């Protein structure tokens, strides 16, 4: 991959909303060159899509519950963990699946409207898969940073309580 393609990818990874003109200025290129590079990167699947990071906690009545599920599985003969992971990531409740090193095999990010909904998904769909040996669920209580973006309002005020002897 060319150095200028990597530079472009880093810019749009940080802010996919940058216009072609702004990208061209930042990179010292012509807008047509940027459009051509983006088309090339999309064609070769280096760019898979564009998404927006939303802090759902700030949107009234739109809160979701997120859980990280540690999953131990039996890998399928000849294909390892790939087929098991594929079966899991096809569920609409699943937002991400990662092959992990350590005590468990897969880390699965699951979203739902309530903890009960996620619990039902895990007990009725995920844990009943033939290759799943066990699951451990961790509910996300609060997000502080996601994909490199800090979700808290950054105030200069120190909110700690002053304690004096």
TANOR-V150536 format. One record per pair of residues at least 24 apart in sequence whose C-alpha atoms are under 10 Angstrom apart, sorted by the first residue. I is the first residue (numbers start at 0). GAP is how many residues later the second one is. D is the distance in Angstrom with one decimal. If there is no record, write none. Layout:
[[I/GAP/D] [I/GAP/D]]
This chain:
[[0/40/9.7] [0/45/9.8] [3/25/9.8] [3/30/9.8] [3/33/9.0] [4/29/9.2] [4/32/6.9] [4/33/8.5] [4/35/9.5] [4/36/8.0] [4/41/9.9] [7/26/8.2] [7/29/8.3] [7/30/8.3] [7/33/9.8] [8/28/9.8] [8/29/8.7] [8/32/8.8] [8/37/8.6] [8/38/8.0] [11/26/9.9] [11/35/9.6] [11/38/8.9] [12/34/9.3] [12/37/8.6] [12/38/9.5] [12/134/9.4] [13/133/8.7] [13/134/8.2] [13/135/8.8] [14/35/9.6] [14/36/9.5] [14/37/8.9] [14/38/10.0] [15/33/9.6] [15/34/6.4] [15/35/7.5] [15/36/8.0] [16/33/8.8] [16/34/9.3] [16/35/8.7] [52/93/8.2] [52/94/8.4] [52/96/8.6] [52/98/9.8] [53/92/9.9] [53/97/9.2] [54/88/8.9] [54/91/9.5] [54/96/6.9] [54/97/9.5] [56/85/9.1] [56/86/9.3] [56/94/9.8] [61/51/8.6] [62/49/9.3] [62/50/7.2] [62/51/9.0] [63/47/6.6] [63/48/5.8] [63/49/4.9] [63/50/6.9] [63/51/9.2] [64/45/8.3] [64/46/5.7] [64/47/5.3] [64/48/5.7] [64/49/5.7] [64/50/6.4] [64/51/9.7] [64/52/9.1] [64/53/8.0] [64/74/7.5] [64/75/7.2] [64/76/8.4] [64/77/9.8] [65/27/9.8] [65/28/9.9] [65/29/9.4] [65/43/7.0] [65/44/5.7] [65/45/4.5] [65/46/6.6] [65/47/8.7] [65/48/8.8] [65/49/8.3] [65/52/8.2] [65/72/8.7] [65/73/6.0] [65/74/5.5] [65/75/8.2] [65/76/9.5] [65/77/9.8] [66/27/9.7] [66/41/8.1] [66/42/5.9] [66/43/5.2] [66/44/6.5] [66/45/8.6] [66/48/8.4] [66/51/7.6] [66/52/9.5] [66/69/10.0] [66/70/6.5] [66/71/5.4] [66/72/4.2] [66/73/5.6] [66/74/9.0] [67/26/9.9] [67/28/9.4] [67/29/9.7] [67/39/6.6] [67/40/5.6] [67/41/4.7] [67/42/6.4] [67/43/9.0] [67/68/8.4] [67/69/6.0] [67/70/5.1] [67/71/6.3] [67/72/7.3] [68/28/9.5] [68/35/9.9] [68/37/8.1] [68/38/5.7] [68/39/5.0] [68/40/6.4] [68/41/7.4] [68/53/8.6] [68/57/9.8] [68/65/10.0] [68/66/6.4] [68/67/5.6] [68/68/4.4] [68/69/6.1] [68/70/8.4] [69/28/9.8] [69/30/9.3] [69/33/8.8] [69/34/6.1] [69/35/7.4] [69/36/6.0] [69/37/4.9] [69/38/6.5] [69/39/9.1] [69/64/8.2] [69/65/5.5] [69/66/5.0] [69/67/6.4] [69/68/8.1] [70/28/9.7] [70/29/9.7] [70/32/9.4] [70/33/5.8] [70/34/5.9] [70/35/5.1] [70/36/6.3] [70/37/7.4] [70/55/9.1] [70/56/8.6] [70/61/6.9] [70/62/7.5] [70/63/5.9] [70/64/4.6] [70/65/6.7] [70/66/8.8] [71/31/8.1] [71/32/4.9] [71/33/5.1] [71/34/6.6] [71/35/9.1] [71/55/9.9] [71/59/8.6] [71/60/6.1] [71/61/5.4] [71/62/5.2] [71/63/6.4] [71/64/8.9] [72/31/8.0] [72/32/6.4] [72/33/7.8] [72/54/9.8] [72/56/9.3] [72/57/8.8] [72/58/5.3] [72/59/4.4] [72/60/5.1] [72/61/7.2] [72/62/9.0] [73/31/8.9] [73/56/8.6] [73/57/5.0] [73/58/6.5] [73/59/6.9] [74/30/9.2] [74/56/7.0] [74/57/9.1] [75/55/7.7] [80/24/8.3] [80/25/8.6] [80/50/9.7] [82/48/9.9] [83/45/8.8] [83/46/9.3] [83/47/7.0] [83/48/8.4] [86/39/9.4] [86/42/8.7] [87/37/9.2] [87/38/7.1] [87/41/8.7] [87/44/9.9] [90/30/9.4] [90/34/8.8] [90/35/8.9] [92/24/9.7] [92/25/8.2] [92/28/7.8] [92/29/9.9] [93/27/9.7] [93/32/9.9] [103/30/9.0] [103/31/8.8] [103/32/9.2] [104/27/10.0] [105/29/9.5] [106/28/9.7] [106/29/9.7] [106/30/9.8] [107/27/9.9] [107/29/9.3] [108/28/9.8] [108/29/9.7] [108/30/9.8] [108/31/10.0] [109/27/9.7] [109/29/9.4] [110/28/9.8] [114/24/7.9]]
